[in-house]
């Protein structure tokens, strides 16, 4: 059974930082590309960042470029999302997801972790 479990969310003031983590189990983690998505109240889920299986390739949505860094530790089966200079518009539930390659849809999703940024 595949599980993705996010952690690290919380309440933070604007300008602060958070590091989200997502621990995977039940899949060959080092063979999967990973992504972070978020969904704000009343809005559709949106892509935030992704990282290739070997960690060499990353991608970000324009709104977080320069503020977010996605990374992974394949030995720990964990993917991270470090976000600095947080803004109130970053408030959302953040989800991690896994897919076999960039040619596949994301097939596994975590339950999400809430990030709330106060102004």
N, C-alpha and C positions, 0 to 999 in steps of 0.2 A: 504494500500500500504506500503510495507516494504521499508525502506530507511536506508542505512548506510552511514554516512557522516564523512569522515576523515578530520583531520586538524593537524597542527603542523609541517608540512614539511617546508623545506627551505634550504638555503645555509649555510653551517657550515664548519669550518676548521677542518682538521684532528685532532683527539684528543678531539674534542668537544662532546657535548651531545645534544640530542633532545628527546622530549617526544611527541609521536604521540597520538592522541585521535580519537576515532571512536564512534559517537553517533548513537544509533539505535532508530528507531521508527517503529510502525506498526507490531511489533511482541512481544511475551512474552519473553523479553530479558533474564530473569532469568532462563529460560528453555533451552536456546541455548548455546552451546559451541561456542567459538569465536576463530578466527585465524587471524594472520597477514601473508601476503605474499608480495613478492616484485618481480618486473621485471625490470631488467637493459636493456639498449639499446642493441638490437641484441641477447638477451638471453631469455630463457623461464622463465615463472613465477615460482618462487620457494617458498616453505614453509619457514617461518621464526620462528613463534612461535604460540602456541595455549594454550587455557585455558578452563577448563571444566566449566560447567554452574554454579557450586557453587564456582569456584575459587580455589578449593583444589588441582587440578592437572594441571600441566603445562608441556609443551614440547618445545624444541628449536632445531633448526638446529645447527649442530656442529660449524659452522663458527661464530655464535653469542653467544654461551654459555659463560657465565661469563661477557658479555658486555650488554646483553639485559635482561629486565625484563618485562614480560607481567602481567598485572593486570586488574581487573575489579571492577566497582562500580555498582552493580545491581540497586541500588536506582536511580542512574543517567543514567542508561541504556548506560553506556560508558565502553569501553575497551581501555586500554592504552598500549603503547609500549615505554618503556624507553630504550634508547640506549646510552651507554657511550663509550668513546674511539673510536669514529667513524673513519672509514677508507675510503679512496677513493672508495674501492670496495663495500662499502655499498650504493653507489649512485644508486638510482633506484626509480621507482614509487612504493609506498607502499599501499597495499590494505588491508582492513579488510573484513572478511567474517564470515558468521554465518551458523551453521548447528545444526540439532536437537540433534544429539548425535554422538559419535565417530563411530557409525555404518552407518552413513549417509554421503553422499557427502555434501560439502559446497553448499548451495543453494542460498544464498544471498550474494551479493558483493557490496562494495562501489565503488566510481569512482576513488579513489586513490589520494594520495598526494605525490608530488615530494620531494625527499630528495637528495641533492647534497652535496657531501663532497669534498672540495678542498684540495689539497696536499700542 
